Amino acid sequence: MNLKTSSKLEKVLKSGHIAVTSECGPPRGSDPKAVTEKGKLIKDHVDVVNITDNQTAMTRMCSLAACIHLKQMGIEPMLQMVTRDRNRIALQSDILGAASFDIHNMLCLSGDHQSFGDCAQGQNVHDIDSMQLLQTVRHMRDNGKFLGGDDIKRPPDIFVGAAANPFADPFEVRVPRLAKKVACGAEFIQTQCIYNLDKFEEWMRRVRERGLHEKVFILAGMTPMKSAGMARYMKNRVPGMDVPDEVISRMAGVPKERQPQEGIDICVEAIQRLKEVEGVAGFHIMAIEWEEKVPEIVERSGLYPRPQV
């Protein structure tokens, strides 16, 4: 294996295993149990745990601190970092801070607009965008230099990735946009939640046409739905989400008390189908405030036990 970092995720992927990642949202408070308890639920069933960065622009415990709490538990964390809240000085500083705690995975994001959150009057920073953040991490790691040109005494040892949404409009630019992120240095991709399997498979066909599946590891995003109401909300209220009517009908076609299990069944079936798609290197399971269901999903999908690398 030609490993560039100490990342467990990189080792799993380059060993040819199907990777499994999940995520925990930090609390809106300072009690670390809110994230460590989630970590305990999923740690034996995933390779890496993402920590979101003030998701939906709501103020929360910082991603770096939550990552450190998981690291101290023996869980490999992934630092999510958005460009919304920091300029290039702060971004580089936090990258070094993460590296000092041997955090070896990072996901580069733009971040939700502040109008969605609890500080709508806050100012977007976006000194650099998510693609430039990818370039920054790679420059710091591979060249050992700050953006200003000075040498870094101990460069960060970080496996770096980005997000992709195969479903946002216009569909025709989705693969070219992915190609730009790969050109900027993305080594892995975690996608938006997938419910429209046909459209995702068409996106993957276009990805393969450009040979991008040979340049970046693609982890398909999976979120089990708890109810038909959640399915309708995601279809109608969440930008960039593609929930087919047949999925909503299936959820609505069972009694309300059985809808959570139906949502898990749909998720497991999707994973089993997408495991066979060339270029899908793993799965990112986002069980939002439902982390206790991740083990069941992983086991039923044939992705357990996790490989030892």
Secondary structure, DSSP 8 states (H G I E B T S, - for coil): ----S--HHHHHHHTT--EEEEEE---SSS-THHHHHHHHHHTTT-SEEEE-SSGGG---S-HHHHHHHHHHTT--EEEEEESSS--HHHHHHHHHHHHHTT--EEEEE----GGGSS-TT-----SS-HHHHHHHHHHHHHH-B-TTS-B-SS----EEEEEE-TTSSSGGGHHHHHHHHHHTT--EEEEEE---HHHHHHHHHHHHHTTGGGTSEEEEEE---S-HHHHHHHHHHSTT----HHHHHHHHTS-GGGHHHHHHHHHHHHHHHHTTSTTEEEEEE--TT-GGGHHHHHHHTT--S----
